[in-house]
Amino acid sequence: MEKIKRRLDGHEEFEIMKLVLDKFLWIGTALLGWGLYQSIAVDYKEGFWFILAGALLMLVFGWIIVREFEQIR
């Protein structure tokens, strides 16, 4: 007896993608927070790189979400 694979529609795929990419949003937020802490507590130059990494991660996250949303439309 062969199993029939169920295909997801566009909305379901988008919801799963949002769940996965949400983890990148949390990582970006953590990097921004750690960078802010480093900037205040240690040295602004050291914290700047964490803030930059968090901002870049969030920008990539936003770009992927917009691109996928446009493909579904």
N, C-alpha and C positions, 0 to 999 in steps of 0.2 A: 504494500500500500504506500503510495507516494504522497509525501506531505506537500500541501499546496502553500506556497509562501505568499503571505499577504503583503501587498505593497502599500506604503504609506502615501497619503495624499500630501499636497503641498503644505497645508496648515499643520499637519502632524509633524512633518519634517522640520518646519520652522520652529515649532515648540521644543522639540528635542535639541535643535541647534542652540536655541536660547539657553537651555539648561546647561549645556556644555560650555558655551561662551561666557556664561555668568561666572564661572570659576575664574576666567581670565580677568573679569571685572574686579573680583575680590582680590586677586593677586596684585592688580594695578593699584587698587586702593591701599593695600598693605604697603606696597613700595612707596607710595606718596606719603603715607603716614610715617613710615620709618625714616624717609628722607627728611621730612619736616622735623622729626625728633632729633636726627643727627645734626641738622642745620642749627637748631637751637642749643643742643647740649654739647656738641663736640666742635664741629667746624662747618661753616656754610659750604665750603668746597666739597667736602665729603658727602654731605647731604644732597647737594645739587645733583649728583649722578643718580642717586636713588629716585629723586623727584623726576628727573628726565626719563629714566627707565619706566617709571609708573605712568607718566604722561604718554610716552610712545606706545606702551601696551594698551592703554585706553583708546588712543587714536586708532590703532589697528583694529581693536575690538569694534569700535563704532563703524569703521569702514566695512568690515566684514558683515555686520548686521545690515547696514544700508544696502550693500551689494546683494545679499541674499533676499532681502525684502523686495528689491526691485525685480529680481528674477522670478519671484512668486507671482507678482502682479502680471 
